């Protein structure tokens, strides 16, 4: 069911759209609630991401080489 014009929800929507100062206050309030990671946590997380990306790249390199060897042996081509 659609809300009637002039209903409470309709008024709330227009307040947000009309009052940019209220929006900025609410954004600042929400940002203050965020728990930001420390520098150490950020460096550890970054290191783990880079290590996992390298490990996955090496894994797929090995799998690709094994599959390539199998295909070359199966079809008798290759170097």
C-alpha atoms as one frame of an Amber mdcrd trajectory, in Angstrom:
protein
   0.000   0.000   0.000   1.356   3.454  -0.908   1.674   6.058   1.851  -0.684
   8.979   1.635   0.801  12.386   0.804   1.512  14.273   3.979   2.015  11.104
   6.007   4.851  10.798   8.528   7.122   8.790   6.191   6.628  11.333   3.423
   7.618  14.149   5.810  10.758  12.283   6.967  11.921  11.788   3.393  11.525
  15.447   2.561  13.475  16.499   5.677  16.479  14.408   4.681  16.387  15.690
   1.127  16.034  19.332   2.229  18.428  19.507   5.195  22.037  18.848   4.110
  23.354  20.057   7.480  21.423  17.271   9.246  22.822  14.761   6.772  26.398
  15.907   7.484  25.790  15.705  11.256  24.452  12.153  10.906  27.385  11.114
   8.730  29.873  12.501  11.256  28.025  10.698  14.038  28.189   7.375  12.151
  31.880   7.830  11.289  32.628   8.356  14.979  31.150   4.886  15.674  33.531
   3.140  13.241  36.351   1.132  14.782  39.374   1.882  12.623  42.190  -0.701
  12.458  45.554   0.223  13.891  48.594   0.670  11.679  49.926  -2.710  12.834
  46.649  -4.480  12.005  46.583  -2.858   8.577  50.169  -3.918   7.810  49.528
  -7.492   8.981  46.354  -7.748   6.884  48.121  -6.332   3.837  50.991  -8.775
   4.266  48.600 -11.704   4.556  46.725 -10.656   1.426  49.969 -10.350  -0.562
  51.246 -13.696   0.752  48.001 -15.471  -0.131  47.951 -13.907  -3.599  51.535
 -15.110  -4.177  50.704 -18.610  -2.874  47.663 -18.869  -5.127  49.658 -17.630
  -8.128  52.335 -20.284  -7.495  49.658 -22.973  -7.041  48.025 -22.146 -10.374
  51.418 -21.950 -12.098  52.203 -25.489 -10.920  48.732 -26.793 -11.867  49.021
 -25.161 -15.306  52.431 -26.730 -15.895  51.190 -30.187 -14.852  48.149 -29.932
 -17.125  50.392 -28.691 -19.955  52.724 -31.655 -19.504  49.740 -34.013 -19.532
  48.323 -32.514 -22.732  51.714 -32.618 -24.470  52.211 -36.238 -23.418  48.684
 -37.160 -24.545  48.985 -35.587 -27.986  52.715 -36.207 -28.458  53.515 -32.584
 -29.210  55.574 -30.017 -27.480  59.174 -29.168 -26.974
